[in-house]
Amino acid sequence: MAQNYFKIQNRREVHVLELGCGSGCNLVFLDKERFKAYGIDHSPWAIKISQTLLADNNCSAELTIQCATSLSFADNYFDVCLESNCIHCNTTEDIDLIFKEIHRVLKPGGRFYGILVSDRSADFSRGKKIDTQTFDFSSSQYSGGMYNEFPVVHFFNKKELEKYADLFSSHQFKFMIETIEN
């Protein structure tokens, strides 16, 4: 994101949406760097934590409790959409909806940045299978791994990412596949 947006003089004109904003750490950074920040999370608790962190740092962002499968924002509203280990906590069906929503709210030429979990991960297929790329790790028999107690973890493969890249033909969508283990 830095190489594309940090040279812009009036960053408040750059609208950035974070999906699954969690504690709000990224929103604090975005506000301090003078971007117009928006954060969504489906968890009221996460939004409350974000509000506290933003206030403690004299920062602001527009926060809403909502699901990324049906965003309340207008078409072509955001310059950037980002997520950090959020989208993988969904089923394949919901992920398809999320990427369609990202595409809808991004301006032409807008960019998506995300950290997605690869099917090359050592935990791939360890949980109870929900669909070909999605697993349930909520049972105690799957404890000890990185996704211990996660009810839904989706592992992305290259073919799937290429499918989403095709959806973003009028936007910037590049991907790199790496794992912590390899």
C-alpha positions as a LaTeX table, in Angstrom:
\begin{tabular}{lrrr}
\hline
Residue & $x$ (\AA) & $y$ (\AA) & $z$ (\AA) \\
\hline
Met1 & 0.00 & 0.00 & 0.00 \\
Ala2 & 2.83 & 2.37 & 0.84 \\
Gln3 & 4.30 & 2.36 & $-2.67$ \\
Asn4 & 0.95 & 3.32 & $-4.19$ \\
Tyr5 & $-0.53$ & 5.79 & $-1.73$ \\
Phe6 & 2.06 & 7.36 & 0.57 \\
Lys7 & 3.16 & 9.94 & $-2.02$ \\
Ile8 & $-0.36$ & 11.37 & $-2.28$ \\
Gln9 & $-0.55$ & 14.87 & $-0.79$ \\
Asn10 & $-4.16$ & 14.81 & 0.42 \\
Arg11 & $-4.52$ & 11.33 & 1.83 \\
Arg12 & $-7.92$ & 12.14 & 3.40 \\
Glu13 & $-9.27$ & 11.77 & $-0.12$ \\
Val14 & $-8.09$ & 8.13 & $-0.15$ \\
His15 & $-10.89$ & 6.02 & 1.33 \\
Val16 & $-9.63$ & 2.77 & 2.89 \\
Leu17 & $-11.90$ & $-0.03$ & 4.13 \\
Glu18 & $-10.61$ & $-2.70$ & 6.49 \\
Leu19 & $-12.64$ & $-5.90$ & 6.62 \\
Gly20 & $-12.51$ & $-7.59$ & 10.02 \\
Cys21 & $-10.90$ & $-4.61$ & 11.73 \\
Gly22 & $-10.65$ & $-6.45$ & 15.06 \\
Ser23 & $-8.86$ & $-4.37$ & 17.69 \\
Gly24 & $-8.40$ & $-1.40$ & 15.35 \\
Cys25 & $-4.58$ & $-1.39$ & 15.17 \\
Asn26 & $-4.53$ & $-0.93$ & 11.39 \\
Leu27 & $-7.15$ & 1.83 & 11.63 \\
Val28 & $-4.97$ & 3.77 & 14.09 \\
Phe29 & $-2.07$ & 3.52 & 11.64 \\
Leu30 & $-4.26$ & 4.59 & 8.69 \\
Asp31 & $-5.64$ & 7.59 & 10.57 \\
Lys32 & $-2.20$ & 8.68 & 11.78 \\
Glu33 & $-1.05$ & 8.52 & 8.15 \\
Arg34 & $-4.03$ & 10.75 & 7.28 \\
Phe35 & $-6.08$ & 8.28 & 5.25 \\
Lys36 & $-9.88$ & 8.29 & 5.53 \\
Ala37 & $-10.32$ & 4.99 & 7.38 \\
Tyr38 & $-13.36$ & 2.76 & 7.67 \\
Gly39 & $-13.55$ & $-0.48$ & 9.61 \\
Ile40 & $-16.11$ & $-3.24$ & 9.76 \\
Asp41 & $-16.32$ & $-6.31$ & 11.91 \\
His42 & $-19.20$ & $-8.69$ & 12.58 \\
Ser43 & $-18.29$ & $-8.67$ & 16.28 \\
Pro44 & $-19.75$ & $-5.88$ & 18.46 \\
Trp45 & $-16.95$ & $-6.62$ & 20.95 \\
Ala46 & $-14.28$ & $-6.01$ & 18.29 \\
Ile47 & $-15.89$ & $-2.71$ & 17.27 \\
Lys48 & $-15.96$ & $-1.61$ & 20.93 \\
Ile49 & $-12.25$ & $-2.47$ & 21.32 \\
Ser50 & $-11.50$ & $-0.56$ & 18.09 \\
Gln51 & $-13.40$ & 2.48 & 19.36 \\
Thr52 & $-11.39$ & 2.44 & 22.59 \\
Leu53 & $-8.04$ & 2.07 & 20.83 \\
Leu54 & $-8.85$ & 4.84 & 18.36 \\
Ala55 & $-9.94$ & 7.18 & 21.19 \\
Asp56 & $-6.85$ & 6.35 & 23.28 \\
Asn57 & $-4.68$ & 7.35 & 20.31 \\
Asn58 & $-6.66$ & 10.48 & 19.39 \\
Cys59 & $-7.62$ & 8.86 & 16.10 \\
Ser60 & $-10.86$ & 8.38 & 14.26 \\
Ala61 & $-12.37$ & 5.98 & 11.78 \\
Glu62 & $-15.89$ & 5.17 & 10.71 \\
Leu63 & $-16.77$ & 1.85 & 12.36 \\
Thr64 & $-19.76$ & $-0.38$ & 11.75 \\
Ile65 & $-20.87$ & $-3.80$ & 12.83 \\
Gln66 & $-21.57$ & $-5.69$ & 9.65 \\
Cys67 & $-20.74$ & $-8.80$ & 7.69 \\
Ala68 & $-18.47$ & $-8.57$ & 4.66 \\
Thr69 & $-20.87$ & $-10.69$ & 2.60 \\
Ser70 & $-23.25$ & $-7.73$ & 2.29 \\
Leu71 & $-21.51$ & $-4.36$ & 2.67 \\
Ser72 & $-23.62$ & $-1.25$ & 3.31 \\
Phe73 & $-21.36$ & 1.06 & 1.29 \\
Ala74 & $-22.11$ & 2.56 & $-2.12$ \\
Asp75 & $-20.67$ & 1.13 & $-5.33$ \\
Asn76 & $-17.20$ & 2.42 & $-6.31$ \\
Tyr77 & $-16.67$ & 4.13 & $-2.94$ \\
Phe78 & $-13.25$ & 2.89 & $-1.78$ \\
Asp79 & $-9.78$ & 3.34 & $-3.21$ \\
Val80 & $-8.42$ & 0.50 & $-1.09$ \\
Cys81 & $-9.89$ & $-2.52$ & 0.66 \\
Leu82 & $-7.69$ & $-4.50$ & 3.01 \\
Glu83 & $-7.98$ & $-7.44$ & 5.32 \\
Ser84 & $-5.56$ & $-9.32$ & 7.50 \\
Asn85 & $-6.47$ & $-12.92$ & 8.26 \\
Cys86 & $-10.20$ & $-12.31$ & 8.17 \\
Ile87 & $-11.61$ & $-13.67$ & 4.92 \\
His88 & $-10.31$ & $-17.18$ & 5.58 \\
Cys89 & $-12.75$ & $-17.45$ & 8.52 \\
Asn90 & $-15.60$ & $-18.08$ & 6.06 \\
Thr91 & $-16.97$ & $-20.85$ & 3.89 \\
Thr92 & $-16.29$ & $-20.94$ & 0.15 \\
Glu93 & $-19.84$ & $-19.74$ & $-0.53$ \\
Asp94 & $-19.41$ & $-16.69$ & 1.74 \\
Ile95 & $-15.93$ & $-15.96$ & 0.38 \\
Asp96 & $-17.41$ & $-15.76$ & $-3.13$ \\
Leu97 & $-19.91$ & $-13.17$ & $-1.82$ \\
Ile98 & $-17.17$ & $-11.25$ & 0.01 \\
Phe99 & $-15.01$ & $-10.91$ & $-3.09$ \\
Lys100 & $-18.04$ & $-9.79$ & $-5.12$ \\
Glu101 & $-18.72$ & $-7.14$ & $-2.47$ \\
Ile102 & $-15.08$ & $-6.00$ & $-2.46$ \\
His103 & $-15.26$ & $-5.69$ & $-6.24$ \\
Arg104 & $-18.51$ & $-3.72$ & $-5.98$ \\
Val105 & $-17.30$ & $-1.15$ & $-3.41$ \\
Leu106 & $-13.85$ & $-0.59$ & $-4.95$ \\
Lys107 & $-13.46$ & 2.27 & $-7.41$ \\
Pro108 & $-12.16$ & 1.32 & $-10.86$ \\
Gly109 & $-8.40$ & 0.99 & $-10.43$ \\
Gly110 & $-8.87$ & 0.41 & $-6.69$ \\
Arg111 & $-6.67$ & $-2.05$ & $-4.87$ \\
Phe112 & $-7.28$ & $-5.00$ & $-2.57$ \\
Tyr113 & $-4.66$ & $-6.10$ & $-0.05$ \\
Gly114 & $-5.14$ & $-9.27$ & 1.95 \\
Ile115 & $-3.38$ & $-11.96$ & 3.89 \\
Leu116 & $-5.05$ & $-15.24$ & 3.02 \\
Val117 & $-4.25$ & $-18.72$ & 4.30 \\
Ser118 & $-2.69$ & $-21.11$ & 1.76 \\
Asp119 & $-3.60$ & $-24.75$ & 1.27 \\
Arg120 & 0.14 & $-25.38$ & 1.57 \\
Ser121 & $-0.21$ & $-24.77$ & 5.30 \\
Ala122 & 0.64 & $-27.70$ & 7.55 \\
Asp123 & $-2.89$ & $-27.44$ & 9.02 \\
Phe124 & $-4.62$ & $-27.92$ & 5.65 \\
Ser125 & $-7.17$ & $-30.77$ & 5.91 \\
Arg126 & $-6.51$ & $-31.39$ & 9.63 \\
Gly127 & $-9.98$ & $-30.27$ & 10.74 \\
Lys128 & $-13.42$ & $-31.63$ & 9.96 \\
Lys129 & $-14.10$ & $-31.06$ & 6.25 \\
Ile130 & $-16.83$ & $-28.50$ & 5.46 \\
Asp131 & $-16.03$ & $-28.27$ & 1.74 \\
Thr132 & $-12.96$ & $-28.96$ & $-0.43$ \\
Gln133 & $-10.97$ & $-26.00$ & 0.93 \\
Thr134 & $-12.74$ & $-25.27$ & 4.26 \\
Phe135 & $-12.39$ & $-27.05$ & 7.59 \\
Asp136 & $-13.82$ & $-26.89$ & 11.11 \\
Phe137 & $-11.21$ & $-26.86$ & 13.88 \\
Ser138 & $-13.62$ & $-26.28$ & 16.79 \\
Ser139 & $-13.42$ & $-29.85$ & 18.12 \\
Ser140 & $-10.85$ & $-30.58$ & 20.82 \\
Gln141 & $-9.45$ & $-33.42$ & 18.68 \\
Tyr142 & $-7.86$ & $-30.74$ & 16.44 \\
Ser143 & $-6.23$ & $-28.79$ & 19.27 \\
Gly144 & $-2.63$ & $-27.70$ & 19.23 \\
Gly145 & $-2.51$ & $-26.22$ & 15.76 \\
Met146 & $-2.51$ & $-22.63$ & 14.62 \\
Tyr147 & $-6.30$ & $-22.68$ & 14.13 \\
Asn148 & $-7.18$ & $-24.34$ & 17.43 \\
Glu149 & $-10.91$ & $-23.85$ & 18.16 \\
Phe150 & $-11.64$ & $-21.94$ & 14.92 \\
Pro151 & $-15.06$ & $-23.09$ & 13.66 \\
Val152 & $-14.24$ & $-22.24$ & 10.02 \\
Val153 & $-10.88$ & $-21.97$ & 8.26 \\
His154 & $-10.64$ & $-21.71$ & 4.48 \\
Phe155 & $-7.35$ & $-22.57$ & 2.78 \\
Phe156 & $-6.83$ & $-20.82$ & $-0.57$ \\
Asn157 & $-5.15$ & $-22.40$ & $-3.59$ \\
Lys158 & $-3.64$ & $-20.78$ & $-6.66$ \\
Lys159 & $-6.52$ & $-21.72$ & $-8.96$ \\
Glu160 & $-9.02$ & $-20.13$ & $-6.61$ \\
Leu161 & $-6.99$ & $-16.91$ & $-6.35$ \\
Glu162 & $-6.76$ & $-16.77$ & $-10.14$ \\
Lys163 & $-10.58$ & $-16.99$ & $-10.26$ \\
Tyr164 & $-10.86$ & $-13.97$ & $-7.93$ \\
Ala165 & $-8.19$ & $-12.11$ & $-9.90$ \\
Asp166 & $-10.37$ & $-12.48$ & $-13.01$ \\
Leu167 & $-13.23$ & $-10.80$ & $-11.15$ \\
Phe168 & $-10.96$ & $-7.82$ & $-10.49$ \\
Ser169 & $-9.97$ & $-7.09$ & $-14.09$ \\
Ser170 & $-10.69$ & $-3.35$ & $-13.63$ \\
His171 & $-8.81$ & $-3.26$ & $-10.33$ \\
Gln172 & $-5.39$ & $-4.16$ & $-9.00$ \\
Phe173 & $-5.34$ & $-7.78$ & $-7.79$ \\
Lys174 & $-1.97$ & $-9.45$ & $-7.47$ \\
Phe175 & $-1.20$ & $-12.41$ & $-5.29$ \\
Met176 & 1.76 & $-14.23$ & $-3.86$ \\
Ile177 & 1.47 & $-17.61$ & $-2.18$ \\
Glu178 & 3.61 & $-18.19$ & 0.89 \\
Thr179 & 3.21 & $-20.05$ & 4.13 \\
Ile180 & 4.83 & $-19.72$ & 7.51 \\
Glu181 & 6.18 & $-23.25$ & 7.23 \\
Asn182 & 7.40 & $-23.17$ & 3.61 \\
\hline
\end{tabular}
